[in-house]
Amino acid sequence: MEGDGYNLEFRKPNDPGKWDESVLLSPSHSGFNEALKTFFEKRPQEEGLAGSDLWNDRSIQLLTDEESVSLLKRTKIEGDRLGFHRLTPEVLIREGLQPRFRFVSPEDPSVEFFVSVPYVHKGRLAYFSCVRTENGKMIANTYYKSDSHKIWRYLPDYEVTWGEVGPYGKGYNECGSVDLPYFVQKSLDTIRRNVSPFQNSNLVFAGTARRSDRLFSKKSRYYKEVSPRPVVLDGNFYSAKR
């Protein structure tokens, strides 16, 4: 069901194994968020009732259109231009990829994540995301699902090969430092199981990141915030030789 002509299907389950109601809307449709809101309000109110993960998972909240637009206006998009184009809030709103969902860290509620509906970029599942940093600023990121390891990763930077985006930056130590935390993995998978993705462009996918193969491009924020040396934890976790 993922293709150029297919936009999005938001599904409401009636009982286990049966899906009896579907709404097919483009996420850029003016009534899209209202459809999400209607379905969210019908989520089961008691544990054990039939329902999908998204209806039962109270940790995932739906943003209003006003909250979504306000959030985008406060978000810094640090990515490089792709060709002659730069990713902007206007582009995201036009594509229907403004933040739609909110979830927080179970360990620290001040750590907030805001994500769009899922989309597909060259066969890979992805989300546009806004994250509130420690200093309170909102930063735009791209999250995508690895084909090889089937986990969600953050895109710090990328190269362009023959006009196409790729390969993707893997950070230090081949990916470990760009893998997303478990609670983020769970939330992204929960949304994905209930909201079918649609195709999108290079600009939305790469527009939050830096080009690593451009001579004068600024380095990704990742390299300022992440150390190439792993932290040695206190405790008896290691062999005598290390």
MODAWO-V666219 format. One line per field, one symbol per residue. ss: DSSP state (A for helix, B for strand, O for the rest). phi: phi as a letter, one per 20 degrees, with the letter a starting at -180 (. if undefined). burial: b if it has 24 or more other ideal C-beta (glycine too) atoms within 12 Angstrom, else e. A space follows every 10 residues. Layout:
BEGIN
ss: ???
phi: ???
burial: ???
END
This chain:
BEGIN
ss: OOOOOOOOBB BBBBBOOBBB BBBBOOOOOO OAAAAAAAAA AOOOOOOOOO OOAAAAOOOO BBOOAAAAAA AAAOBBOOOO OBOOBOOOAA AAAAAOOOOO BBBBOOOOOO OBBBBOOOBB BOOBBBBBBB BBOOOOOBBB BBBBBOOOOO OBBBOOBBBB BOOBBBBBOO OOOOOAAABO OAAAAAAAAA AAAABOOBBO OAAAAAOOOB BOOOOOOOOO OAAAAOOOOO OOOOOOOOOO OO
phi: .dafedebcd ddeebgncdd bccdcffeff efffffffff feggecfnff rfgffeeffd deefgfffff fffeeedeff fdmddcfcgf ffffemdfgd ccbcffebff edcccfffbd clndfbcecd ceefenfdde cddceffedl ceceeeaadd clndfpfefd mfllngedfe ggffgfffff fffdcfecfb egfffefede eeddgdfffg ggfeddefdf eeffpedcff eb
burial: eeeeeebbbb bbbeeeeeee eebebbbbee ebbebbeebb eebbeeeeee bbbbbebeeb bbbebeebee bbeebbbbbb ebeeeebbbe bbbebbbbbb bbbeeeeeee ebbbbbbbbb bbebbbbbbb bbeeeeebbb bbbbbbeeee bbbbbbbbbb eeeebbebbb beeeeebbbb bebbbbbbbb bbbbbbbbbb bbbbbbbbbb bbeeeeeeeb bbeeeeeeee eeeeeeeeee ee
END
